[in-house]
Amino acid sequence: MPLFVYLGYMRSLRLVFTAFVVWLIVTALSCNEPTSPSAFDGIYGTVRDATTDFGLGEARVYLYESDNEGGWGGGSPYYVIDSMIANANGEFAFEFENTQGHSYSLFATKEQYIVGNTLTFVQYGNEKDVLLDPEAFISLHVKNIAPSEPWDQFGVNGPYADSFNGDDVDTTIVFEVAGNRNHVLVWSLNGETASTDTVFCPAFDTTYYELLY
């Protein structure tokens, strides 16, 4: 092969190799560029344990809508327009068309979690987590002991409220509370200065407490 042909051939190879390297660099850089998330046509999120932040798989999620036309005398009611079962990680997504002027909210339920009485409000197109408190129970034993009088009045307040009269009180009440949280019990005999105690209630368990007066 003549020398000038060989040199031209090598020059061409270098150009091809250089172009290939430049292409690799550009491709790598473009792959690392952050991409803007596309707008979601609906509402999505995750149902979570309010105390551990774990996703709650198989939770039932409800989507509510209000037309905000309540006028004078109060707000507009919310109505269920869709529902679904969250996936194993507690994730859900409702795809639907937005109605201008309407508001949306979420509600979720799951076994062994407290059924709340409030909605979780969310803007169309946004992500929103729904938090549920795990259930727990307090077994409260109330008993009067000597000396006691027939006119004794014993009151209990806190997560549970009740009153007990007389000198022959011996009863146990079991009531639901939010798990993995502290709860303050308050009690008083015959209107005297109230006593208090803070009780931590682990989730999915019953905490036993005794009040002797």
VENKASUL-V327337 format. One record per run of one state. SS is the DSSP state (@ for helix, = for strand, . for the rest). FROM is the first residue (numbers start at 1). LEN is the number of residues. If there is no record, write none. Layout:
# VENKASUL-V327337
ss:from:len
SS:FROM:LEN
SS:FROM:LEN
This chain:
# VENKASUL-V327337
ss:from:len
.:1:2
@:3:30
.:33:9
=:42:8
.:50:5
=:55:1
.:56:4
=:60:7
.:67:12
=:79:7
.:86:5
=:91:5
.:96:7
=:103:7
.:110:3
=:113:1
.:114:6
=:120:3
.:123:4
=:127:1
.:128:2
=:130:3
.:133:1
=:134:10
.:144:9
=:153:5
.:158:4
=:162:4
.:166:4
=:170:9
.:179:2
=:181:9
.:190:5
=:195:7
.:202:4
=:206:7
.:213:1
